[in-house]
């Protein structure tokens, strides 16, 4: 974690000495990352994506910290998340990305939230609600330019200017989403920019938004009114072919509950998938997949194999996982750490230092996004900064 002078606070009902793991969250680094993204946004307003409980670090902590940094527009996935964000950001603009669920218009109005409309059916329902209330409430319209999940097709988007329903509400934002912006040379980026621009040109007076975290760093990024970073805010690398310009936000430590020697030709963990070829010292951590640490980080092979599996830092030394990650426990091989430097009750690093969230994701065969958003509720949590 970044060392700062800001005070550290512990939240939640789990004291650190009773938790199998401690999640350290640096809200000052979160705010610094937002400012870095703002400074690279070419003058566009910089929002913040705080879906999935602000990528696992907590909406109620992240939103105020970002607000103090200057963020005024937030994006969530679900209506329930938007209500939580509204509670701590009474004056912010809040969009709900996952579409307008049938019958939820009154809730949007009650909490002054904005749906992201991605179909003509949703547009019709929102327009009808606004018309019935006699209020031109605000919403975004999502045009799909290549993801093929949510949103109007490009051909539908080109007809928006002729839709009578748009007179019944205010289209506050026209948006789309990059498929592969982290791949700077992927031709899909240009194709999407061109498709979005075609729709944008038919509604020139509507503010537009396309760049996500990685899109902000594209060489030929489009200049629109608003950018929507997510992953980079939380320390993920938006430019994976270059050095990470972001500060780490999340660190994870796990407690050693037992140490033992395992003799040669003995196995560790469920199903005996990891074999000790020589006498090995094993430390067992009180963290597992029930805490959101991925089972795909399991080490399956022999103790001298170069395995793409989980890793911990023990007294600053990288130590590989040994065997399957189980529900509540992880075994690691600490043979190469001097016995005096690793004892029962010590904590080891699972995320932090050289074990960045991106590296942890790669070693688990997944992505850092999944690592962050899966971090569970059994950790003690400490927060640095964010106090204004």
C-alpha positions as CSV (number, residue, x, y, z in Angstrom):
1,X,0.0,0.0,0.0
2,X,1.1,3.6,-0.6
3,X,2.4,5.1,2.7
4,X,0.7,8.3,3.5
5,X,0.3,10.5,6.5
6,X,-3.5,10.2,6.6
7,X,-5.1,8.5,9.6
8,X,-6.2,4.9,9.4
9,X,-9.6,3.8,10.6
10,X,-11.0,0.4,11.1
11,X,-14.7,-0.3,10.2
12,X,-17.1,-3.2,10.6
13,X,-17.7,-5.6,13.4
14,X,-14.7,-7.8,12.9
15,X,-11.6,-6.8,14.9
16,X,-8.3,-7.3,13.2
17,X,-7.0,-9.8,15.8
18,X,-10.1,-12.0,15.2
19,X,-10.1,-11.9,11.4
20,X,-8.5,-14.4,9.1
21,X,-7.6,-11.6,6.8
22,X,-7.3,-7.8,6.8
23,X,-8.3,-5.7,3.8
24,X,-6.5,-2.4,3.6
25,X,-8.1,0.3,1.5
26,X,-6.4,3.6,0.7
27,X,-9.0,6.2,-0.1
28,X,-6.3,8.9,-0.6
29,X,-4.9,6.7,-3.4
30,X,-8.4,6.3,-4.8
31,X,-8.8,10.1,-4.9
32,X,-5.3,10.5,-6.4
33,X,-6.2,8.0,-9.2
34,X,-9.3,10.0,-10.0
35,X,-7.3,13.1,-10.4
36,X,-4.8,11.4,-12.6
37,X,-7.6,10.2,-14.8
38,X,-9.1,13.6,-14.9
39,X,-5.8,15.1,-15.9
40,X,-5.6,12.7,-18.8
41,X,-9.2,13.2,-19.9
42,X,-8.6,16.1,-22.3
43,X,-10.8,18.5,-20.5
44,X,-13.9,16.1,-20.3
45,X,-15.8,15.8,-17.1
46,X,-14.5,12.7,-15.2
47,X,-17.1,10.5,-13.6
48,X,-16.6,7.4,-11.6
49,X,-18.0,3.9,-11.9
50,X,-18.8,2.6,-8.4
51,X,-20.8,-0.5,-9.3
52,X,-20.2,-3.8,-7.5
53,X,-19.9,-2.0,-4.1
54,X,-17.3,0.3,-5.6
55,X,-15.3,-2.7,-6.9
56,X,-15.4,-4.2,-3.4
57,X,-14.1,-1.4,-1.4
58,X,-17.5,0.0,-0.2
59,X,-19.8,2.5,-1.9
60,X,-20.3,4.4,1.4
61,X,-16.6,5.0,1.7
62,X,-15.6,5.4,-2.0
63,X,-18.3,7.8,-3.1
64,X,-17.6,10.5,-0.5
65,X,-13.8,10.2,-1.1
66,X,-14.3,10.7,-4.8
67,X,-16.7,13.5,-4.2
68,X,-14.2,15.3,-2.0
69,X,-11.7,14.9,-4.9
70,X,-14.1,16.7,-7.2
71,X,-16.2,13.9,-8.8
72,X,-19.8,14.8,-9.5
73,X,-21.1,12.0,-11.6
74,X,-21.3,8.3,-10.6
75,X,-22.3,5.1,-12.4
76,X,-23.7,2.0,-10.8
77,X,-25.1,-1.3,-12.2
78,X,-28.2,-1.7,-10.1
79,X,-30.9,0.5,-8.7
80,X,-30.1,-0.7,-5.2
81,X,-26.5,0.5,-5.6
82,X,-27.8,3.9,-6.8
83,X,-29.9,4.4,-3.7
84,X,-26.9,3.6,-1.5
85,X,-24.8,6.1,-3.5
86,X,-27.5,8.8,-3.2
87,X,-27.5,8.4,0.6
88,X,-23.9,9.6,0.8
89,X,-23.9,11.9,-2.3
90,X,-27.2,13.9,-2.1
91,X,-26.2,16.4,-4.9
92,X,-24.4,14.0,-7.3
93,X,-25.6,12.8,-10.7
94,X,-26.1,9.1,-10.6
95,X,-26.7,6.8,-13.5
96,X,-27.9,3.2,-13.4
97,X,-26.2,1.2,-16.2
98,X,-28.1,-2.1,-16.3
99,X,-31.2,-0.7,-17.9
100,X,-34.7,0.3,-16.7
101,X,-36.5,-2.6,-15.0
102,X,-40.2,-2.7,-15.5
103,X,-42.1,-0.7,-12.9
104,X,-39.2,1.0,-11.3
105,X,-39.7,4.5,-12.7
106,X,-41.2,5.9,-9.5
107,X,-38.1,4.8,-7.5
108,X,-35.9,6.7,-10.0
109,X,-38.0,9.8,-9.5
110,X,-38.1,9.4,-5.7
111,X,-34.3,9.3,-5.4
112,X,-33.5,11.6,-8.4
113,X,-31.7,8.9,-10.3
114,X,-31.1,8.5,-14.0
115,X,-31.7,5.3,-15.9
116,X,-29.5,4.3,-18.8
117,X,-32.0,3.3,-21.5
118,X,-30.9,0.6,-23.9
119,X,-34.0,-0.4,-25.9
120,X,-37.0,1.3,-27.4
121,X,-39.2,-0.5,-24.8
122,X,-37.2,1.2,-22.0
123,X,-37.4,4.5,-23.8
124,X,-41.2,4.2,-24.2
125,X,-41.7,3.3,-20.6
126,X,-39.5,6.2,-19.3
127,X,-41.2,8.6,-21.7
128,X,-44.7,7.4,-20.7
129,X,-43.8,7.9,-17.0
130,X,-42.4,11.4,-17.5
131,X,-45.4,12.3,-19.7
132,X,-47.8,11.0,-17.0
133,X,-46.0,13.0,-14.3
134,X,-45.7,16.1,-16.4
135,X,-42.0,16.1,-15.8
136,X,-39.1,16.0,-18.3
137,X,-36.8,13.8,-16.1
138,X,-33.3,13.0,-17.3
139,X,-31.9,9.8,-18.6
140,X,-29.0,8.4,-20.7
141,X,-29.4,6.4,-23.9
142,X,-27.0,3.6,-24.5
143,X,-26.0,2.7,-28.1
144,X,-24.2,-0.7,-28.6
145,X,-21.3,-0.3,-31.0
146,X,-19.8,-3.8,-30.7
147,X,-20.3,-5.4,-27.2
148,X,-23.6,-7.0,-28.2
149,X,-25.0,-7.1,-24.6
150,X,-27.1,-4.0,-23.8
151,X,-28.1,-1.0,-25.9
152,X,-29.7,0.1,-29.1
153,X,-28.1,-1.1,-32.3
154,X,-26.3,1.5,-34.3
155,X,-29.1,1.3,-36.9
156,X,-31.7,2.0,-34.2
157,X,-29.5,4.8,-32.8
158,X,-29.5,6.5,-36.2
159,X,-33.3,6.8,-35.9
160,X,-33.4,8.3,-32.4
161,X,-33.7,11.8,-33.8
162,X,-37.1,10.8,-35.2
163,X,-38.5,9.2,-32.0
164,X,-41.4,11.2,-30.6
165,X,-40.7,9.8,-27.1
166,X,-37.6,11.9,-26.8
167,X,-39.7,15.0,-26.5
168,X,-41.1,13.6,-23.2
169,X,-37.8,13.5,-21.3
170,X,-34.4,15.0,-21.4
171,X,-31.6,12.9,-23.0
172,X,-28.8,14.0,-20.7
173,X,-26.2,11.6,-22.1
174,X,-25.6,9.5,-25.2
175,X,-23.2,6.7,-24.4
176,X,-21.5,3.5,-25.6
177,X,-18.9,1.2,-24.2
178,X,-15.5,0.0,-25.6
179,X,-15.0,-3.7,-26.2
180,X,-11.1,-3.8,-26.1
181,X,-9.8,-0.3,-25.2
182,X,-7.0,-1.9,-23.1
183,X,-5.7,-3.3,-26.4
184,X,-4.5,0.0,-27.9
185,X,-4.0,-1.3,-31.4
186,X,-7.2,-3.3,-31.6
187,X,-9.0,-2.2,-34.8
188,X,-12.3,-2.5,-32.9
189,X,-11.5,0.7,-31.1
190,X,-11.6,2.8,-34.3
191,X,-14.7,0.9,-35.6
192,X,-16.6,1.7,-32.4
193,X,-15.5,5.3,-32.4
194,X,-16.7,5.7,-36.0
195,X,-20.0,3.9,-35.3
196,X,-20.7,6.0,-32.2
197,X,-19.8,9.2,-34.0
198,X,-22.3,8.4,-36.7
199,X,-25.1,8.2,-34.1
200,X,-23.7,11.2,-32.2
201,X,-23.8,13.4,-35.3
202,X,-27.6,12.9,-35.4
203,X,-28.0,14.3,-31.9
204,X,-25.2,16.9,-31.8
205,X,-26.6,18.8,-28.8
206,X,-26.7,15.8,-26.5
207,X,-23.6,15.3,-24.3
208,X,-21.8,12.1,-25.2
209,X,-19.6,9.6,-23.4
210,X,-17.5,6.7,-24.7
211,X,-14.1,6.3,-22.9
212,X,-13.7,4.0,-20.0
213,X,-10.5,3.6,-17.9
214,X,-8.4,2.3,-20.8
215,X,-10.2,4.5,-23.3
216,X,-8.9,7.6,-21.6
217,X,-5.4,6.6,-22.6
218,X,-6.0,5.7,-26.2
219,X,-3.8,7.7,-28.6
220,X,-6.8,8.6,-30.8
221,X,-9.4,8.8,-28.1
222,X,-12.5,10.8,-28.9
223,X,-13.1,14.1,-27.2
224,X,-16.6,13.9,-25.6
225,X,-18.3,15.5,-22.6
226,X,-17.7,12.8,-20.1
227,X,-15.4,9.9,-19.4
228,X,-16.4,6.9,-17.1
229,X,-13.3,5.3,-15.5
230,X,-13.9,2.3,-13.2
231,X,-11.1,-0.3,-12.7
232,X,-8.2,2.2,-12.9
233,X,-9.7,4.1,-10.0
234,X,-9.1,1.1,-7.8
235,X,-5.5,0.6,-8.9
236,X,-5.9,-1.6,-11.9
237,X,-3.6,-0.9,-14.9
238,X,-5.6,0.7,-17.7
239,X,-2.5,0.5,-20.0
240,X,-1.4,-3.2,-19.6
241,X,1.3,-2.9,-22.2
242,X,2.9,0.0,-20.2
243,X,3.7,0.8,-16.6
244,X,0.7,1.3,-14.4
245,X,0.0,5.0,-13.9
246,X,-2.4,4.3,-11.0
247,X,-1.6,4.0,-7.3
248,X,-2.6,0.8,-5.5
249,X,-5.8,1.1,-3.5
250,X,-6.3,-2.3,-2.1
251,X,-4.1,-4.6,0.0
252,X,-4.9,-7.9,1.5
253,X,-3.1,-9.7,4.4
254,X,-3.9,-13.2,5.7
255,X,-3.1,-14.7,9.0
256,X,-0.9,-17.8,9.5
257,X,-2.9,-20.2,11.8
258,X,-0.4,-23.1,11.7
259,X,3.0,-24.2,10.5
260,X,4.1,-27.7,9.8
261,X,6.7,-29.8,8.0
262,X,5.5,-32.1,5.2
263,X,7.8,-35.0,4.4
264,X,8.9,-35.8,0.8
265,X,6.3,-37.7,-1.3
266,X,3.4,-36.4,0.8
267,X,0.6,-34.3,-0.6
268,X,-1.1,-31.1,0.6
269,X,-4.8,-30.2,0.3
270,X,-7.9,-31.7,-1.1
271,X,-7.5,-34.5,-3.7
272,X,-3.7,-34.6,-3.2
273,X,-3.0,-32.5,-6.2
274,X,0.3,-31.0,-4.9
275,X,3.2,-33.3,-4.1
276,X,6.3,-32.4,-2.0
277,X,9.4,-33.7,-3.7
278,X,11.5,-32.9,-0.6
279,X,10.7,-32.0,3.0
280,X,8.8,-28.7,2.9
281,X,7.6,-26.2,5.5
282,X,3.9,-25.3,5.0
283,X,2.1,-22.3,6.4
284,X,-1.7,-22.5,6.5
285,X,-3.6,-19.2,6.1
286,X,-7.1,-18.5,7.4
287,X,-8.4,-17.3,4.1
288,X,-10.1,-19.3,1.3
289,X,-12.6,-19.1,-1.5
290,X,-15.4,-18.3,0.9
291,X,-13.5,-15.0,1.4
292,X,-13.5,-14.3,-2.3
293,X,-10.0,-15.5,-3.0
294,X,-10.3,-17.6,-6.2
295,X,-10.0,-21.4,-6.1
296,X,-8.4,-21.1,-9.5
297,X,-5.3,-19.9,-7.7
298,X,-4.7,-23.5,-6.5
299,X,-1.3,-25.1,-7.1
300,X,-1.5,-28.5,-8.7
301,X,1.7,-30.3,-9.5
302,X,5.0,-30.9,-7.7
303,X,6.9,-28.7,-5.2
304,X,9.6,-27.8,-7.7
305,X,7.4,-27.1,-10.7
306,X,7.0,-23.5,-12.0
307,X,3.3,-23.3,-11.5
308,X,1.1,-20.4,-12.6
309,X,-0.7,-20.4,-9.3
310,X,-1.3,-18.2,-6.3
311,X,1.6,-16.6,-4.5
312,X,2.0,-14.8,-1.1
313,X,4.7,-12.5,0.2
314,X,6.2,-13.7,3.5
315,X,8.8,-11.5,5.1
316,X,9.1,-9.9,1.7
317,X,9.8,-13.2,-0.1
318,X,7.5,-14.7,-2.7
319,X,6.1,-18.1,-1.5
320,X,4.0,-20.3,-3.8
321,X,0.7,-21.9,-2.9
322,X,0.7,-25.6,-2.1
323,X,-2.4,-27.6,-3.1
324,X,-6.0,-26.5,-3.7
325,X,-7.4,-23.3,-2.2
326,X,-10.2,-24.6,0.0
327,X,-13.2,-22.8,1.4
328,X,-11.5,-21.3,4.5
329,X,-7.8,-22.1,4.1
330,X,-4.8,-21.7,1.8
331,X,-1.5,-23.6,2.2
332,X,1.7,-21.9,1.1
333,X,5.2,-23.2,0.9
334,X,7.5,-21.1,3.2
335,X,10.5,-23.5,3.1
336,X,12.8,-20.8,1.7
337,X,11.9,-18.2,4.4
338,X,14.1,-18.4,7.6
339,X,12.1,-20.0,10.4
340,X,12.7,-17.0,12.6
341,X,10.9,-14.8,10.1
342,X,7.7,-16.7,9.8
343,X,5.7,-17.7,12.9
344,X,2.2,-18.7,13.9
345,X,0.0,-15.5,14.1
346,X,2.1,-13.6,11.5
347,X,0.3,-12.0,8.5
348,X,1.4,-12.5,4.9
349,X,0.6,-10.4,1.9
350,X,-1.9,-11.8,-0.7
351,X,-2.4,-8.4,-2.5
352,X,0.2,-5.7,-2.2
353,X,3.8,-4.7,-3.1
354,X,4.9,-6.7,-6.1
355,X,1.7,-8.8,-5.9
356,X,-0.5,-6.2,-7.7
357,X,-4.2,-6.9,-8.2
358,X,-3.4,-7.5,-12.0
359,X,-0.7,-10.0,-11.2
360,X,-2.9,-11.8,-8.7
361,X,-5.6,-12.0,-11.4
362,X,-3.2,-13.4,-14.0
363,X,-1.9,-16.0,-11.5
364,X,-5.5,-17.1,-10.9
365,X,-6.3,-17.3,-14.6
366,X,-8.7,-14.4,-14.4
367,X,-8.6,-10.6,-14.3
368,X,-8.0,-8.1,-11.5
369,X,-11.6,-6.9,-11.8
370,X,-12.8,-10.3,-10.5
371,X,-10.3,-10.3,-7.7
372,X,-11.4,-6.9,-6.4
373,X,-15.2,-7.4,-6.7
374,X,-15.1,-10.9,-5.0
375,X,-13.3,-9.8,-1.9
376,X,-15.6,-10.9,0.9
377,X,-17.2,-9.8,4.1
378,X,-15.2,-11.9,6.5
379,X,-12.2,-9.6,6.4
380,X,-11.5,-6.9,8.9
381,X,-11.2,-3.6,6.9
382,X,-9.0,-0.6,7.4
383,X,-9.4,2.6,5.6
384,X,-6.7,5.3,5.1
385,X,-7.7,8.8,4.3
386,X,-10.9,10.0,2.8
387,X,-11.8,12.1,5.8
388,X,-11.8,15.5,4.0
